[in-house]
Amino acid sequence: MGDEGTVSSMGPSSEEMENCSSHSLLCRLTSLLLVLQLPTWVSADEFLVIGPLDPIVAVLGGNATLPCSLSPALSAENMELRWFRSKFSDAVFVYRNGREQKEEQMAQYAGRTSLVRDFLTDGEAAVRIHKVRAADHGLYTCFFKKGAFYEEATLELKVAGVGSSPQVRIDGPEDDGVRVVCMASGWFPKPQVQWRDLSGEKFLGFSEAHAQDAEELFSVEAALVVRDSSVGTVTCSILNPILGQEKAMAIFISEPFFPQASPWKPAFAVTMVMLGLLLFGAGYFIKREQTTKLQEQQKRENLRRAKEEDQKAKEEALRAGDELQADLDWRKEAYMVAWRKAQLYADWRTEQFQAWSVTLNTSSAHSNLAISEDKKSVTWKDTCGDSTGSFSVLGLEGITSGRHYWETEELRNL
């Protein structure tokens, strides 16, 4: 509340405010005093960073100083100071812990920057860029940090360079006039070209082309067609828009350079127009004939391709039929061979095995099984009991060696 009382005591009275319409200058001065008192309200750890309002102009090859200051005027010796381009990581200069931090600096500024420390304790710091290049042109941000609090400001550097003097030459007759060419190089930024006559009047109709070299410096070539033989002297001037400096060169065009008027020129022009129309018509007719021929040729090509595809499909179908027939013939032949082999070796068992006469063991037979007297066969007894399950009978003699076989017949009920 004490601070508020101080500010209000310094402000204008109600009577002064009523007279602001007639004393506008006094009102503005009073408002400015109020703004100047604002930093007293800010805490001791807070500050504002102020940069120059107007762009800083530097000449190619010279030095550029980028200043920033603190409000209130705090000492910046123990702060982190950083000047950077479009991104925070694009560092032009970094000052931290009382010394320059070169490892964070962009390569294009290495060895070309230094810190102006003369008024660092008063809250004023500046970075000086040596041997200014065209690429240094643009916006910069100065960043001041103390503890966790930081502020920044933006400033603009305009780089300007005056290049070579223009070279003017007569290039020859053109369009019933004389073509004059003006050339210059090594300018930055893009220069402005002006053509004037002897009285200072500007020529508006001329062509202009610009190009940049590896160092981003501009070269310009401007061409003017002078049709009035009474003009005499024309001047080409190259102007740097930032520095306001220009270089100029004049050339005198004597009347013999201008083409003389001739009565056959209109007739020649009409003849050329008629010839052009004839050539256009002939070209159109030839183009139409070529288009028709190409369309017919395309149709023939499509028919040929369709025939080839049909022939190919037929060949593939025949090939598939032949393969299927060959497979069927092979299977038939394999079947016939197997059938003949089966007929030839119908008694193969007698060659590989010995017949065995099985004698059944009556004591091992199930109660529902009846053993014949010769103990060679077994039949099923028709009883009322359960007929499900497994019923077996063992042989009386076992096989101890050799390869044997025996045959059985279907079991029948008694």
C-alpha positions as CSV (number, residue, x, y, z in Angstrom):
1,M,0.0,0.0,0.0
2,G,3.0,2.3,0.7
3,D,4.2,1.9,-2.9
4,E,0.7,2.7,-4.3
5,G,0.6,5.8,-2.2
6,T,4.0,6.9,-3.6
7,V,2.9,6.4,-7.2
8,S,-0.4,8.2,-6.7
9,S,1.3,11.1,-5.1
10,M,3.5,11.5,-8.1
11,G,0.6,11.3,-10.6
12,P,-1.4,14.2,-12.1
13,S,-4.2,15.8,-10.1
14,S,-7.8,15.6,-11.3
15,E,-7.7,19.3,-12.3
16,E,-4.6,18.6,-14.5
17,M,-6.4,15.7,-16.1
18,E,-9.3,17.9,-17.0
19,N,-6.9,20.3,-18.8
20,C,-5.2,17.6,-20.8
21,S,-7.2,18.5,-23.9
22,S,-5.5,21.9,-24.0
23,H,-2.1,20.9,-22.6
24,S,-1.4,17.6,-24.5
25,L,2.3,18.0,-24.2
26,L,2.1,18.2,-20.4
27,C,-0.1,15.1,-20.3
28,R,2.4,13.1,-22.4
29,L,5.3,14.2,-20.1
30,T,3.3,13.2,-17.0
31,S,2.6,9.7,-18.5
32,L,6.3,9.3,-19.4
33,L,7.2,10.0,-15.8
34,L,4.8,7.4,-14.6
35,V,6.3,4.8,-17.0
36,L,9.8,5.7,-15.7
37,Q,8.7,5.0,-12.2
38,L,7.3,1.5,-13.1
39,P,10.7,-0.4,-12.6
40,T,10.6,0.6,-8.9
41,W,7.7,-1.7,-8.4
42,V,9.5,-4.7,-9.8
43,S,11.2,-7.1,-7.4
44,A,15.0,-7.0,-7.1
45,D,15.4,-10.3,-9.1
46,E,13.4,-9.1,-12.1
47,F,14.4,-6.8,-14.9
48,L,13.6,-5.8,-18.5
49,V,15.9,-6.1,-21.5
50,I,15.8,-3.2,-23.9
51,G,17.3,-3.3,-27.4
52,P,17.6,-0.5,-30.0
53,L,14.4,0.5,-31.7
54,D,16.0,1.4,-35.0
55,P,17.9,-1.2,-37.2
56,I,21.7,-1.2,-36.9
57,V,23.4,-0.6,-40.2
58,A,26.8,-2.2,-40.9
59,V,29.0,-2.0,-44.0
60,L,30.3,-5.2,-45.6
61,G,33.8,-6.0,-44.2
62,G,33.4,-3.6,-41.3
63,N,32.2,-4.1,-37.7
64,A,28.7,-4.2,-36.2
65,T,27.8,-3.7,-32.6
66,L,24.6,-5.2,-31.2
67,P,23.8,-3.5,-27.9
68,C,21.2,-4.4,-25.2
69,S,20.6,-2.9,-21.7
70,L,18.9,-3.8,-18.5
71,S,16.1,-1.8,-16.7
72,P,16.7,-1.2,-13.9
73,A,20.5,-0.9,-14.4
74,L,21.7,-4.1,-12.8
75,S,25.1,-5.5,-13.1
76,A,25.3,-8.2,-15.8
77,E,28.7,-9.6,-14.9
78,N,27.3,-12.7,-13.2
79,M,24.4,-13.2,-15.6
80,E,24.1,-15.5,-18.6
81,L,24.1,-13.5,-21.8
82,R,23.3,-14.9,-25.2
83,W,22.8,-13.4,-28.7
84,F,21.2,-15.7,-31.1
85,R,19.4,-15.8,-34.5
86,S,16.1,-17.5,-35.3
87,K,16.5,-20.3,-32.8
88,F,18.0,-20.4,-29.2
89,S,20.5,-22.9,-30.4
90,D,21.8,-20.7,-33.2
91,A,24.1,-18.9,-30.9
92,V,26.1,-15.9,-32.2
93,F,27.8,-15.3,-28.8
94,V,27.4,-16.9,-25.3
95,Y,28.7,-15.4,-22.0
96,R,28.3,-17.5,-18.9
97,N,30.2,-17.9,-15.6
98,G,32.2,-14.8,-16.4
99,R,33.6,-16.0,-19.7
100,E,32.8,-16.7,-23.3
101,Q,31.4,-20.1,-24.1
102,K,32.8,-20.9,-27.6
103,E,31.5,-24.5,-27.8
104,E,27.9,-23.3,-28.3
105,Q,28.7,-20.8,-31.0
106,M,27.7,-21.2,-34.6
107,A,30.6,-22.0,-36.9
108,Q,30.0,-19.0,-39.2
109,Y,30.6,-16.6,-36.2
110,A,33.7,-18.4,-34.8
111,G,36.6,-15.9,-34.4
112,R,34.5,-13.0,-35.5
113,T,32.7,-11.9,-32.3
114,S,33.7,-10.2,-29.0
115,L,31.9,-8.9,-25.9
116,V,31.9,-5.1,-25.2
117,R,32.4,-5.2,-21.4
118,D,33.0,-1.5,-20.7
119,F,29.6,-0.9,-19.1
120,L,28.7,-4.5,-18.0
121,T,28.4,-3.5,-14.3
122,D,25.9,-0.8,-15.4
123,G,23.7,-3.3,-17.1
124,E,24.8,-2.5,-20.6
125,A,26.3,-5.2,-22.9
126,A,27.0,-5.5,-26.6
127,V,28.4,-8.0,-29.0
128,R,30.7,-6.8,-31.7
129,I,30.7,-8.7,-35.0
130,H,33.9,-8.3,-37.0
131,K,34.3,-8.5,-40.8
132,V,30.6,-8.3,-41.4
133,R,29.3,-10.6,-44.2
134,A,26.1,-10.4,-46.2
135,A,24.8,-13.5,-44.3
136,D,24.9,-11.5,-41.1
137,H,21.9,-9.5,-42.3
138,G,18.7,-10.1,-40.4
139,L,17.1,-10.3,-36.9
140,Y,18.9,-11.1,-33.6
141,T,17.7,-11.7,-30.1
142,C,19.7,-10.8,-26.9
143,F,18.9,-12.9,-23.9
144,F,19.8,-12.0,-20.3
145,K,19.3,-14.6,-17.5
146,K,19.8,-14.3,-13.7
147,G,18.9,-17.4,-11.7
148,A,15.6,-18.7,-12.9
149,F,14.5,-15.3,-14.3
150,Y,15.2,-14.2,-17.8
151,E,14.2,-11.7,-20.4
152,E,15.0,-11.0,-24.0
153,A,14.8,-8.3,-26.7
154,T,14.9,-8.3,-30.5
155,L,17.1,-6.1,-32.7
156,E,17.7,-5.9,-36.4
157,L,21.0,-5.7,-38.3
158,K,21.0,-4.4,-41.8
159,V,24.1,-5.1,-43.9
160,A,24.9,-2.9,-46.8
161,G,27.7,-3.0,-49.4
162,V,28.5,-0.8,-52.4
163,G,29.8,-2.8,-55.3
164,S,31.5,-2.0,-58.6
165,S,30.6,1.0,-60.8
166,P,28.2,0.2,-63.6
167,Q,29.6,-0.6,-67.0
168,V,27.4,0.6,-69.9
169,R,27.7,-0.6,-73.5
170,I,25.7,-0.4,-76.7
171,D,24.6,-3.9,-77.6
172,G,23.2,-3.1,-81.1
173,P,20.0,-2.2,-82.9
174,E,16.8,-3.7,-81.7
175,D,13.1,-3.0,-82.4
176,D,13.8,0.2,-84.4
177,G,16.0,1.4,-81.6
178,V,19.4,0.8,-79.9
179,R,19.8,-1.7,-77.1
180,V,22.0,-0.4,-74.2
181,V,23.2,-2.7,-71.4
182,C,24.3,-1.7,-67.9
183,M,26.1,-4.2,-65.6
184,A,27.4,-4.1,-62.0
185,S,28.4,-6.6,-59.3
186,G,29.3,-6.9,-55.6
187,W,26.2,-5.0,-54.2
188,F,24.2,-5.9,-51.1
189,P,21.2,-5.9,-50.6
190,K,19.6,-6.0,-54.1
191,P,20.4,-2.7,-55.7
192,Q,18.0,-0.4,-57.5
193,V,18.6,0.5,-61.1
194,Q,17.6,3.7,-62.8
195,W,17.9,4.9,-66.4
196,R,17.8,8.7,-67.1
197,D,18.2,10.9,-70.1
198,L,20.3,14.1,-70.2
199,S,17.5,16.2,-68.5
200,G,17.1,13.7,-65.7
201,E,13.8,12.1,-66.9
202,K,13.6,8.4,-65.9
203,F,13.1,5.6,-68.5
204,L,10.4,3.2,-67.2
205,G,10.5,0.5,-69.7
206,F,13.6,-1.6,-69.3
207,S,14.5,-5.2,-68.4
208,E,16.4,-6.1,-65.2
209,A,18.0,-9.4,-64.0
210,H,19.7,-10.1,-60.7
211,A,22.0,-13.0,-59.5
212,Q,23.8,-13.8,-56.2
213,D,27.2,-15.3,-55.8
214,A,28.6,-17.7,-53.1
215,E,28.9,-14.8,-50.7
216,E,25.3,-13.7,-51.4
217,L,26.4,-10.5,-53.1
218,F,24.2,-9.3,-56.0
219,S,25.1,-8.7,-59.6
220,V,22.7,-6.9,-61.9
221,E,22.2,-6.5,-65.6
222,A,19.7,-4.0,-67.0
223,A,18.9,-3.5,-70.7
224,L,17.2,-0.4,-72.2
225,V,16.0,0.0,-75.8
226,V,16.3,3.7,-76.9
227,R,14.1,4.5,-79.9
228,D,14.4,8.3,-79.9
229,S,17.5,9.2,-81.8
230,S,17.4,12.7,-80.3
231,V,18.0,11.4,-76.7
232,G,21.8,11.6,-77.1
233,T,23.2,10.7,-73.6
234,V,21.6,8.1,-71.3
235,T,22.8,7.4,-67.7
236,C,22.6,4.2,-65.7
237,S,22.8,4.5,-61.9
238,I,23.0,1.8,-59.3
239,L,21.6,2.7,-55.9
240,N,22.1,1.0,-52.5
241,P,18.7,1.3,-50.8
242,I,20.1,1.2,-47.2
243,L,23.1,3.5,-47.5
244,G,21.5,5.8,-50.1
245,Q,24.8,5.7,-52.1
246,E,24.8,5.3,-55.8
247,K,27.2,4.9,-58.7
248,A,26.4,6.0,-62.2
249,M,27.8,5.9,-65.7
250,A,26.7,7.8,-68.9
251,I,27.0,6.9,-72.5
252,F,26.3,8.9,-75.6
253,I,24.3,7.3,-78.4
254,S,25.0,9.0,-81.8
255,E,22.3,9.1,-84.5
256,P,24.1,6.6,-86.9
257,F,23.6,3.8,-84.3
258,F,19.8,4.0,-84.9
259,P,18.4,2.0,-87.9
260,Q,17.1,4.1,-90.8
261,A,13.4,4.0,-91.7
262,S,12.8,2.2,-95.0
263,P,9.6,2.0,-97.2
264,W,10.0,-1.7,-97.7
265,K,9.8,-2.5,-94.0
266,P,6.0,-2.5,-93.8
267,A,5.7,-4.7,-96.8
268,F,8.3,-7.0,-95.4
269,A,6.4,-7.1,-92.1
270,V,3.1,-8.0,-93.9
271,T,5.0,-10.7,-95.9
272,M,6.4,-12.2,-92.7
273,V,2.9,-12.2,-91.2
274,M,1.5,-14.0,-94.2
275,L,4.4,-16.4,-94.3
276,G,3.8,-17.1,-90.6
277,L,0.2,-17.9,-91.2
278,L,1.0,-20.2,-94.1
279,L,3.6,-22.0,-92.0
280,F,1.1,-22.3,-89.2
281,G,-1.6,-23.8,-91.5
282,A,0.9,-26.3,-93.0
283,G,2.1,-27.2,-89.5
284,Y,-1.5,-27.8,-88.4
285,F,-2.3,-30.0,-91.4
286,I,0.9,-32.0,-91.0
287,K,0.2,-32.4,-87.3
288,R,-3.4,-33.7,-88.0
289,E,-2.1,-36.2,-90.6
290,Q,0.5,-37.5,-88.1
291,T,-2.1,-37.8,-85.4
292,T,-4.4,-39.9,-87.8
293,K,-1.5,-42.1,-88.8
294,L,-0.5,-42.6,-85.2
295,Q,-4.1,-43.6,-84.2
296,E,-4.3,-46.1,-87.1
297,Q,-0.9,-47.5,-86.2
298,Q,-2.1,-47.9,-82.6
299,K,-5.2,-49.8,-83.6
300,R,-3.1,-52.2,-85.7
301,E,-0.8,-52.7,-82.8
302,N,-3.7,-53.4,-80.4
303,L,-5.1,-56.0,-82.9
304,R,-1.7,-57.7,-83.3
305,R,-1.3,-57.9,-79.5
306,A,-4.8,-59.3,-79.1
307,K,-4.0,-62.0,-81.7
308,E,-0.8,-62.9,-80.0
309,E,-2.5,-63.1,-76.6
310,D,-5.2,-65.5,-78.1
311,Q,-2.5,-67.6,-79.8
312,K,-0.6,-67.8,-76.5
313,A,-3.7,-68.8,-74.6
314,K,-4.4,-71.6,-77.1
315,E,-0.9,-72.9,-76.9
316,E,-1.1,-72.9,-73.1
317,A,-4.4,-74.8,-73.2
318,L,-2.9,-77.4,-75.6
319,R,0.2,-77.7,-73.4
320,A,-2.0,-78.2,-70.3
321,G,-4.0,-80.9,-72.2
322,D,-0.9,-82.7,-73.3
323,E,0.5,-82.6,-69.7
324,L,-2.8,-84.0,-68.4
325,Q,-2.9,-86.8,-71.0
326,A,0.7,-87.7,-70.2
327,D,-0.1,-87.9,-66.5
328,L,-3.1,-90.1,-67.2
329,D,-1.0,-92.4,-69.5
330,W,1.7,-92.7,-66.8
331,R,-0.9,-93.6,-64.1
332,K,-2.5,-96.2,-66.4
333,E,0.9,-97.7,-67.2
334,A,1.8,-97.8,-63.5
335,Y,-1.5,-99.5,-62.7
336,M,-1.1,-102.1,-65.4
337,V,2.4,-102.9,-64.1
338,A,1.1,-103.3,-60.6
339,W,-1.8,-105.4,-61.7
340,R,0.4,-107.8,-63.7
341,K,2.8,-108.1,-60.8
342,A,-0.1,-108.9,-58.5
343,Q,-1.3,-111.7,-60.9
344,L,2.2,-113.1,-61.2
345,Y,2.8,-113.2,-57.5
346,A,-0.6,-114.3,-56.2
347,D,1.0,-116.9,-53.9
348,W,3.8,-114.8,-52.6
349,R,2.9,-115.8,-49.1
350,T,4.0,-119.4,-49.8
351,E,7.4,-118.2,-50.9
352,Q,8.0,-116.0,-47.9
353,F,6.0,-117.8,-45.1
354,Q,5.3,-121.3,-43.9
355,A,1.6,-122.4,-43.4
356,W,0.8,-123.1,-39.8
357,S,-2.0,-125.4,-38.6
358,V,-3.4,-123.9,-35.4
359,T,-4.7,-126.2,-32.7
360,L,-7.0,-124.5,-30.2
361,N,-6.7,-124.8,-26.5
362,T,-10.2,-125.7,-25.2
363,S,-9.4,-124.6,-21.6
364,S,-8.7,-121.1,-22.7
365,A,-11.9,-120.6,-24.7
366,H,-14.6,-118.3,-23.5
367,S,-17.8,-119.9,-22.2
368,N,-19.7,-118.6,-25.2
369,L,-17.3,-120.2,-27.7
370,A,-17.6,-123.9,-28.8
371,I,-14.4,-125.7,-29.9
372,S,-14.7,-128.4,-32.6
373,E,-13.6,-132.0,-31.9
374,D,-10.5,-131.6,-34.1
375,K,-9.7,-128.4,-32.2
376,K,-9.4,-126.5,-35.5
377,S,-12.4,-124.3,-35.5
378,V,-14.5,-122.3,-33.1
379,T,-18.2,-121.2,-33.2
380,W,-20.4,-118.9,-31.2
381,K,-23.0,-120.3,-28.8
382,D,-26.4,-118.7,-29.2
383,T,-27.2,-117.7,-25.5
384,C,-29.4,-115.2,-23.8
385,G,-26.5,-113.5,-22.1
386,D,-24.7,-110.4,-23.0
387,S,-23.0,-110.7,-26.4
388,T,-20.9,-107.5,-26.2
389,G,-17.3,-107.4,-25.2
390,S,-14.2,-109.4,-26.2
391,F,-14.2,-113.2,-26.6
392,S,-11.0,-115.1,-27.3
393,V,-9.4,-118.5,-27.4
394,L,-5.7,-119.3,-27.4
395,G,-3.7,-121.7,-29.5
396,L,-2.4,-124.9,-27.9
397,E,1.1,-124.7,-29.3
398,G,3.2,-121.6,-29.6
399,I,5.6,-120.4,-32.3
400,T,9.2,-120.3,-31.3
401,S,10.9,-119.6,-34.7
402,G,10.4,-119.1,-38.4
403,R,7.9,-117.1,-40.4
404,H,4.4,-118.5,-40.5
405,Y,0.9,-117.6,-41.6
406,W,-2.6,-119.0,-41.1
407,E,-6.0,-118.3,-42.6
408,T,-9.3,-117.8,-40.9
409,E,-12.9,-117.8,-41.9
410,E,-15.9,-115.8,-40.7
411,L,-17.2,-116.9,-37.3
412,R,-20.7,-118.5,-37.5
413,N,-23.4,-119.0,-34.8
414,L,-24.4,-122.5,-33.7
